[in-house]
Amino acid sequence: MDSHSHISSFSSFNSYFRALSDTPNRLARRACSVSTSFEETSRVRARSGADMKRSLRWYDLVGFGIGGMVGAGVFVTTGRASRINAGPSVVLSYAVAGLCALLSAFCYTEFAVDLPVAGGAFSYIRVTFGEFLAFLTGANLIIDYVLSNAAAARGFTAYLGTAMGISAHTHLRFTIHGLPEGYNEIDIVAVAVVLLLTLVICYSTRESSWLNMVLTVLHILFIVFVIVVGFWRGEWKNFTEPENPKSPGGFFPFGASGVINGAAVVYLSYIGYDAVSTMAEEVKNPIKDIPIGVSGSVIIVTILYCLMAASMSALLPYDMIDPDSPFSGAFKVGSQRWRWVSNVIGVGASFGILTSLLVAMLGQARYMCVIGRSCVIPSWFARVHPKTSTPVNASAFLGIFTAAIALFTDLTILLDLISIGTLFVFYMVANAVIYRRYVNVGTTNLWPTISFMSCFSLTSVMFTLLWHFGPSGKPMAFMLGACIAMAIGVVQVFHFMVPQVRKPEFWGVPLMPWIPSMSIFLNIFLLGSLGRASYIRFGFFSGLSVLVYVLYSVHSSFDAEEVGALTQKNGEIMKESVESEDNTLKV
């Protein structure tokens, strides 16, 4: 079947130009073509050849979740959020951010249990909103993964230098003066780490899990050590008294808005749980293991982060914290005998980077594999090796691509480019959960649900713009309150007026539609906190993704539909809708 999938559009220049001339028709036919849960878990999955081995349990997923989230970022973001945004109340910022992550995790979990395939958000959006939006979100996710993994690999070199007590710039990297600034520091250590982990994830997911467990346990031991020493050496007065009497004092030196702004900064430390949903195809008992694995890891990480933030606040007054290296800097202040702890932090952060890098590389390969199954990129990426039961082609390609970027691109350039794509995908998945619960294509009117999602998103955007650019004082508070009242009213009206037409058979998001609506609101708010460079990157790569879809992907998936590898699913959607409606009535 694969050997014929490109004949009609890509067999010659003439056939390709004919395909391009037919682009409007093909876009109309394929862009909104949705798949079904049955299709994704059977015929589409079969395009990988061999199956991925179901060898993971809930504790593996908890390990992957913790390993993916507790990277080195927490050692930096805590300092910035405390010094600039929240002061000692950064502890509450982590709690708020953890709640936001848990709401998004609920949305992911409902899909992962119902659709236990390796495609994560790409598959969820494909079965809900269709091929084009799925491709757009999947492409942005892949770009985010590659750039953040390259950044993490270069960060590993920096923290390794800290652990060894040497400068990474002078001892672990070398400069080529002929290259432009920011792209001239060659990092061989980062490349070696990426390629070594690529070999591990190609070899076996089970062995990858064991390696992740070992590294995660070691990393958590270092974190617990930092927490214990921080509280032992710290003073409670630092939670309320700044070093400089002129600085704002108290536990909330910047007020409630400081806590929220701090949550927006530290939320990026939580985004690693997204990769756990891509392991669904390799889980022994998805119904039980996925909810425990995803939610459990978010809760454990939230507790660890809050304790770390509290220990840092105990060590130093917030106005003395170094925003770039808060923990290392805190132990360097004062007694000489505590300076060795900064080296220990370097070791712990190195382990954290390895675990987050391992989990993210597992996730990006599985996204690429399932995007290949949908025929919008070459199906070569979809192949699962029969001996290793892993997506070797996708893992190797993305590993080499990541290593190439990590070789020469400066860390600060990479950090400016990441995160917006992931937040956009969280926003899309929350909308998809609502749409899937309230709409059955062909049997229900979809406009009330689409109108609700549009109105609620618009209200959230208004709140976010007012928060960042509105007038200060009472007018600001009044307008923000009006936005919140409007948002609650929109949800309440939708809840009473539109009935659910589909209830998950095994596990579903509780308190529909409130929890996914809160997730939509929070993700829009967090998107509003990102800088201009992030939006420029998002616009550029989204435009590039649309171009690839129009010039290649739509023709490739159209060919697959023509030979029966993919089909237009209207009849199957109708059938699945009727079946799910019957199940709802039985419940």
N, C-alpha and C positions, 0 to 999 in steps of 0.2 A: 504493500500500500504506500509506504514512504517513497519508494522509487518513482511513483507516478505523481506525487503530490505537487511537484513544481512544473510539470510538463507544459501545461496550458499557458502559464504566465512567464516562465523563466527559461524556456528551452532555447530561445533565440532572441535577438534584438527586436525583430519584427513582432514576435508574440508579446514581448514586454511592452512595446509601444502600444499595441492593441489593448493590453491590459490597462495601461495608464489612461487611454482614451475612455475606458469603461469605469474609471474610478468612481464617479458619482453614484452609479448603480451599485457598485460593490460596497461602497460606504453605507448606502441606504440598507443594504442587505446584511452586512456583517457588523457594523459599528455597535448597534444595540442588540446584537444577537447574544442571548444569555444561554448559559449551560444549565444543567440540573444537577442536583446532588448525586443522583444515580449515575448520570453520564460521567461526572468527574471521578467517581470512585470505581468505575468499571472500564468503559471503552477508552476514555481519555488517559486513564492511568496505565492502560495496557500499552500505550505508545512508548513507554520506557523500556519495554522488553521484560527484563527481570523485575521482580518486586523488591521493594525495600523491606528488610527483615524487621518484624515486630519484636523488638528485644528490650524496649525501654519501659520502666515502671514509674510510678509517681515520684519516687525519690530521685530518679534520674532527672526528671523534669524540674523538680525543685532545685537540684544541683545546677542544671543548665540555666535556670532563671536567675539564681543568685550569682553564678559565674558571669552571666551576661550583663547583669546590672552593676555589680560591685566592682567596677574597674578603677582606674586611677583618677577618673573624673571627680570623684567625691573628695579627693585630697586637694583639689583646686577650687571647685565650685563652692564648697563650704566657706572658704575664706572670702571669696568675692561677695557671696550673698550676705555674710555677716558684716563685713566692713562697710559695704556700700548700701545695702538694702534694708536688712532686718535687725542687725545687732544681735544680742543674745537670743532674741525670739526666732532666730534661724531654726531653732529646734521645732517650732510650730510650722515654719515654712516647709520643712521636710515632711511633717505629718500631713499638711495640706496637699503637697505634691504626691505623697504616697496614696492619699485618697483618690486623687485624680487618676493615678496609674491604675488603681484597683477598679475604678469605673470602666476604664478602657479595657482592662483585662477581662472583666465580665463579658463585654461585647465580643471579644476575641474567643472566649471560652465557648459561648453558645454556638458560634460557627464551627469551631474546631471539633466539638463533640458531634455535631450534626454532619460535618463534612471532614472526616479525618484523613485529609490528604496533605501533601508536603507544600502546597502552594500558599498557605497563610493568607494574608490580606488579598493577594492577587486572585486566588480562587473565590474568596468570599464576595469580592466585588464583581467578579465575572458571572457568578450565578445570580447576582442581584441586579446590577446596573448594565451588564453587557461587556462586550469585548474591548471597546475603545477605552472606556474609563479604567477598566482593569489593566490594560496595557500602559496607560499613562501613569497610574499609581505604581505598578510593578517596576516600570523603568526608573521612576524617581527613587523607589526603595533600593534598587540595585545600585544606583549612583551613590546614594547616601551610605549604604553598606561599604562600598569600595573605598570611598573617601574617608569615612570614619575609621575603617580598619587600617588604612595607610597611616592616618594620624596616630592611631593607637600603637602601631609598630614603631613609629619614630619616637613616641612617648616612652616606649619600653627602653630604648637606647638611653634616653635622658635619665630615667629612674635607675637604670643599671649603673650609670655613672655615679649617681647619688649614693647608691648602695656600696659602691667600691671606693667612694671618696675621691673621685676624679672628675674632670670636666668632660662631658660627652663631646663638646664642640672640638676640643683639642686632641682627645685621646681615642675616641670611638668613631669619629667621622673625619673625612678629609675634604678640603675645599678645592674646587676647580675654578680658577679665576676667570676663565673664558666664558662661563655660563652666567646668565642674568642673576641678580640678587634675589634670594628666596628659592632659587632652584639650583644652587651651586654647592650645597653641602651633601656630599655623597654618604649614604648611610647603609653600609654593608650588613650591619647587625640586624637592622629592620628587615632587610630582604631575606636574610637567613632564617629569621623567626617565622616570617610569613610562609616561606617555602617548606620549612619543617612542619608547621601545622597543617599545611595543605596535604602533605604526605600522610599525616595522621588521619585526617578526616576522609581521605580517599580510601584508606586501608580498612577502617571499620567504625561505624557509629558507636557500637558497644564499647570498644577500646577508647574512643574519643570521650565517652561518658566517664569511664574510669579515670582517665587523665584529668578531665575537668574536675571530678570529685576530689582528687588528691590536691590539685592546685588550689581549688576553692577552700578546702579545709585549712590548708596552710595560710591562705590569704586571710580567712576569718580569724585564725589564731593571732595573726599580726594586728588585725583590727581590734580584737579584744584586748590585746596587750596595750595598744595605744589608748583605748578607752580607760582601762584600769589605771595606767600611769597618769593619764590626764586628770582623772578624778582624785587620785592620790596626791598629786603634786599641785592641783588647782585649788582655788579659793572661791567660796560661794559669793563673796562680795563682787567678784568680776561679772556676775550675772546682772548686776544693777548699777555698778559704779564704773564710769569710763575713766581712763587715765588722765585725760585732759578735762578739767572742770567745765570748760566752755562747750564741750561736746554734749549732745542730748543724752540724758541719763535714763535710768530705769530699764526694766525688762523689755519694754517696747519703745526704744528711742526714736523710731521712725513711724510709730503708730501701726494701725491695722493694715494700712496700704503698704507699709514696709514688709509685713509678713507675706502679703500676696505677691508683691514684686520679687521677694526672695524665693517664693515657691516657683515662680516662673523661671528663675535662674537655675534652681537645683533640679527641676523636673527632668532636665536632660540626663540626669544620672539614672533615671528609671527606664529609659527606652529600650533596654536590652531584652525585656520580656517578650517583645515582638517575635524574636527568633524562636522562642519555645513553641509557638503555634505551628511552625514549619516542621516540627518533629512528630506531628500528629499521626502521620502515616507509619511511623516506626514504634508506636506505643501499643503495648499488649492489650490494655483495656481502656480505650479512649473515654468511655462514659464515666469511669471512676477516676482514672489517673490524671486526665487533663485539667479538670476543675481544681483538684488538689495541687497539682504541679504549678499551674499558672498563678492562682490566687495565693497559695502558700508562699511562693517565692517572693511575691510583691510584699506581703505582710512581714516576712522575716527581714527583708532588705530595709523596709521602712523603719523597723525597730532598730536595726544596726545603724542606719543613717542618723536617726534622732539621738542615739547614744553618742555617736561620734561628734555630732554638732554640740551636744551638751558638754562633752569633755573638753572640746576646743574652747568653748565659752568660759569654762572654769579655769583654763590655763592662763588666759590673758584677757584684759579688757578689750572689747570689740574694736576700739579705735587704735589698738596697737597690733592688730592681726595683719600679717602680710597677706594680701589678697591672692598672690601667686603661689606661695608655698606656706599655707597657714600652720600646718602641723610641724613641719621641719623648722620653720621660723620660731614657733612657740618654744620648742625645746632648746633652740640656740640662745634664746633670751635668758639671761640670769646665770645660774650656776654652770660652770664649765663641765662638771661631771655628768650632765644630762645631754651633752651634745651628741653623744653616740646614738641616741634614740633617733636622730634624723637619718642616720644611715640605715637603721632598722626599718624606718618608714619607707625608704627607697626600695628595700628588699620586698616589703609587703606590697607596695604599689606595683612592682615588677610582676609579682604573682597575679595581682588583680588584672593587669593588662593582658597577661597570657590567657586567663580564663575568659575575659570579655572578647578577646580576639578569636579564641577557639569557637565560642558559641556563635559569634557573629558570622564567622566564615562557614560554619555549618548551615546557618540560616540563609545566607546569600546564595549558596549553592543549590539549596532546595527551592528557593524562589525561581532561580534560573532554570532549573529542571522542569518545573511545572509550566513556566511560561513557554518553554520549548514544546511541551505536550500540546499546548493550545495552537501550535503552528504559526504564531505571530513572530517567532524567531526560528532559525533552523532547528529541526527536530533532533539534530546531533546533540544538542544540549540536554535533551530529555533522557538520554540513554542511562540506564542503571546497570552497573557491571554485575554479571551473574555470580561472580565469585565473592566480591566484597559487599554486594547489596547496597552500594552507595552511588550517588550521581557523580561518577569520576570525571566525565567530560566537563560538566559545569564547574566542579570543584577546582580542577586543574586550570581551566581558562581564567576564572576569577582570581585564583591564587596568584597566577603569573601577572595578571593585570594590576592587582593590588601591590605586589612586590615592585613592579616597575614604577608606580607612583610614589611608593614609600622610599625608593632609592634616592630621589633628588628633590622632592617637594617639601618646602619648609612647613613645620607644624602649624604656625599661625595662619598661613594661607589656607590650609586644609580645614582648620577649625571654623573659619569664616563661611565655609561652604556647606557644612552639614546641618542636620536637624530639621529643617523646614519640611523636607519630603516626608519624614517619619510622622511628624505632627499632622500633616495633611492626610496621611493614610489613616491615622487614628480617627480623625474627623470623618473620613469616608466610611470606615467600618461601623462607627456608631450610627450614622445615617442608614447604612445597609441593614442593620439589625431592625430598626424601626420599619423600614420599607418591607422587609421580608415578613415581619409579623402582621402587618396590616394590609398588604396587597397580595392578591393572587391574580396574576395576569390572565385576562380573558373572563374572569368571573366577578371581579370587584372593580369599582371605580378607583383609579389610582390618584386622581387629582386632589382629593382631600388630604391624602398623606403627603404628596409633593408640595401642596400649598402650606401645610403645617411645617415641613422641614425648611422650606424657603423663608417663611415668616420668622421662625425661631432663629435660624442662622442670621437673618438680617438684624434681628433684635440684639443678638450676641455681638455682631459687628459694631452696632451703634454703641453698646455698652463699652466695648473695648476702645473705640475711638475716643469716647468721652473720658475714659479712665486716663488715657495717655495725653490727650490734647484739650480737654475741657477746662472751663474756668475753675478756680479754686474756691474753697469755702462752701457756703450753704447752697448756692446755685448748682454746684457740681453734685453735692449730696442729693439734692432734689431730683436732678436729671438721672443720676444713677439709680436711685430708688424707683423712678418711673419706669426705667428700662427693665429692672428686675420684676416689678409688678406686671409689666406687659408680657414678659417671658413666661412667668408663672401662669398668667391668664390664658396665653396661647396653648400651653401644655394641658391645662385643665379642660379647656373647651374641646381640644382634640381627643382627650381621654374619654370624655362623656359622649361625644358625638360619633366617633368612629370605632366600631368594634374590631377586636383582633380576629383575623381569619385563620391564623396558623399558630399553634402552640407547639413548642419543641417537645419531641417525644421523650427525651432523656434529661436534658439540662437546659434551662433558659435563664436569661437575665431577669432577676426579680424586679418588682415595682415598675413594670412597663407603663408608659414610656418615659418615666421620670429619670431613671439611671442613664440610659443612652442620651437623653436630652441634656442632662448635666455634663456628660462627657463631651457632647458637641460644644456646649457653652465654654467649658474649660479649655478645650483644644483651640477654639477660636481666640480665646483670651491669651493663651500662651503663644499662638502664632503672632499676635499683635505685639508681643514683647521682643520679637527677633529683629535684628538690624536690617538695614537696606541691602547689604551685600547678600544676605540670605535670599531675599526676594528676587534680586537680579539673577542669582544662580538658579533659583526655582523656575523663573520665567525662561531662562536660556535653555535649561535641560528639558523643560516641558515642551518648548517650541521644537527642540531637536527630536523629542519623542514623537510628536505629532507628525513631523516630516518623515521619520522612519516608518511610522504606521501607514501613512498615505502612499509612500513610495515602495514599501516592501510588505509590511505585515498584513494589510487588508487583502492583498493579492495572494499571499501565501495561504491565509486561512480560507479565502474564497476557493482556491484550488483544492484544499483539503475537504471543503464541503462538497465540491463537485464530484470527487471520487469516493465520498462516503466516509472519510476519516473524521470529519466534523459534519454536523447537520444543523439546519435551522430548526430550532427547538419548539416552535409554537405549539405543535401538537403534543409534544412531550410535556411542555409547561402546563397546558390545559389538563393533561392527565394527572400530573403531579399535584396541581392545584386542587383538583377534585378529591384526590386521595388524602391530601393534608387536611382538607375541609372535613372529610369524613372522620379523620382521626381527632380533629378538634371537637366535633360533635360528641364523639365517644367519651372524650375526657370530661 
